[in-house]
Amino acid sequence: MKKFIKSFFNKGEEELSEEVSGKYMPGLNDPIEERFTYFFTENGGKFLYCENKPECINFFLQIIEENNWEDAEILCYDDSLLEFTSKNNKLNISKTNLNSKFFLTGCEFLVANDGSLLICAEQIKSHKVNDLPLNFIVIAKISQITDTLSEGLNRIKNKYPNNLPTNITSIKNFKNLEKENTNFLTYGSSAKNLYLLLLEDF
């Protein structure tokens, strides 16, 4: 995975122009991580691979600095993610303000064949994606990548066998507000400025 990530981000301009025409588009038999990364970035997502948690926290802080969010209010429902904010005590954590500067969250699964993210009420409560902040920072692990949307939905059923969560939806559009969206799980969702910190399992 690390070797692929390095090669993905070290391509020259000529190679990137060839990629648009499909030279680098992954095939069905390519590694699942490679397919997800390709389609996620094609959707406009910003992707950072992290070997370990300290590196993940460091990337998180760099995103905060790059966007001048050092003293921003952030929306975060998952207390286990607050360790990522611990090195910046100027950040104000909210569980109610949908107008916060960004939304810090996990997700259920990452879908390789279209680069989308599966989420549910465990991450977004009863809110629609449209109602959440424009900016997302999502923390996920490589083991959360699935081949297809249907596989991701089945894994959600297996993960919550006795209490299937509500508000299951996917996020796919990360750049184009005009982009046509034909997936019933993403219908009506607005584009998001989304950073994904993808962490090796430990």
Secondary structure, 3 states (H helix, E strand, C coil): CHHHHHHHHCCCHHHHHHHHCCCCCCCCCCCHHHHHHHHHHHCCCEEEEECCHHHHHHHHHHHHHHCCCCCCEEECCCHHHHHHHCCCCCCEEECCCCCCCEEEECCCEEECCCCEEEECHHHHCCCCHHHCCCEEEEEEEHHHEECCHHHHHHHHHHHCCCCCCCCCEEECCCCCCCCCCCCCCCCCCCCCEEEEEEECCC
